[in-house]
Amino acid sequence: MTESLRPSGEYGSPVPVDPEWPPPPAYAPPQQPAPQPSSASTQEFAQEPAPQPAPEFAQEPAPQPAKRKRARGPAALLAAVAIVAAAVGGGTAYGVQELTGSDTVATSSTSTNVVPSSQKGTVSGVAEAVTPSIVEINATSNAGSSTGSGVIITSDGEIITNNHVVSGASSIEVRTSDGKTYTAEIVGTDSSKDLALIKLQDASGLQAATLGDSDGVRVGDQVVAIGSPEGLTSTVTSGIVSALDRDVTVSTDESEGQQQRQGGGWPFEYGGQEFNGDTGSSTTTYKAIQTDASLNPGNSGGALIDMNGNIIGINSAMYSASGSGSSSSDAGSVGLGFAIPVNTVKSDLSALRSGSTN
């Protein structure tokens, strides 16, 4: 270590020693073990040490202050290490807390934390963090109009929703959580997965949602649903994941979709039974996440969210209490809702962006 604060002269040039005059007390110790010399040898002995030991030995006392400094050095270093250890210890404790989710209600499906740490594990924290990324969609077609929801995935206005929300629409209007309205156009659709990608016109600076990992979702995980049921923008409900890999069958018939949109619902089939109306002759089946979070007509296309604020599914269907053959207007939440896993969305996104209209 460089001794930049060394006093001048403390480690200065060696003290000049006259070869004819060795230093007094400093040289005394080497003379003690020597035998009684003759006067000639005494003179010779007195002259020998002058050129060699005297300059070296003159420097010996000088490093003593440095030893004291070095003695203080480790103490200072230990103090510094203690401070760093305290910081690392605190950081490690925090990291473990974040990774284990000890302050959350349910295990996260992804390591990304959208919700601030002070509000993790709370429905209010999820709602505050994610609501700006959820929109209301109003689609108009020759068959009527419908209200659904969507999830912003880019700051310039790309939005994921259900295909049945915008299928056959001649015009689409989108309202964000802050009340602003935009015109949107369909970019791509995939009726086999009941997904669609729309794009807002002249939009920028929007808050995009974080897409999670639905493969990490477990039965019993707490979830939050955000959407616009019956046109009630930014409605928040909560529940748990009730089941995984449910086979849900929906219609791919555009005319059927237009009919059902008038009532604001969507027909689907599960376990060989039809719900919320006739699914028609053209259908598709996909694996869905089942949840007891309240879903109602208008929640379609909205978000199912884990407790860290990550999107794990796109809400798409709900069970009607009145059973098979009921009209879509009778559909309402009885704790049986279904969402398309977000990993299905991510795998389909490139095709949707390329303008696919399957």
Secondary structure, 3 states (H helix, E strand, C coil): CCCCCCCCCCCCCCCCCCCCCCCCHHHHHHHCCCCCCCHHHHHHHHHCCCCCHHHHHHHCCCHHHHHHHHHHHHHHHHHHHHHHHHHHHHHHHHHHHHHHCCCCCCCCCCCCCCCCHHHCCCHHHHHHHHHHHEEEEEEEECCEEEEEEEEECCCCCEEEECHHHHCCCCEEEEECCCCCEEEEEEEEEECCCCEEEEEECCCCCCCCCEECCHHHCCCCCEEEEEECHHHCCCEEEEEEEEEEEEEEEEECCHHHHHHHHHHCCCCEEECCEEECCCCCCCEEEEEEEEECCCCCCCCCCCEEEECCCEEEEEEEEECCCCCCCCCHHHCCCCCCEEEEEHHHHHHHHHHHHCCCEC
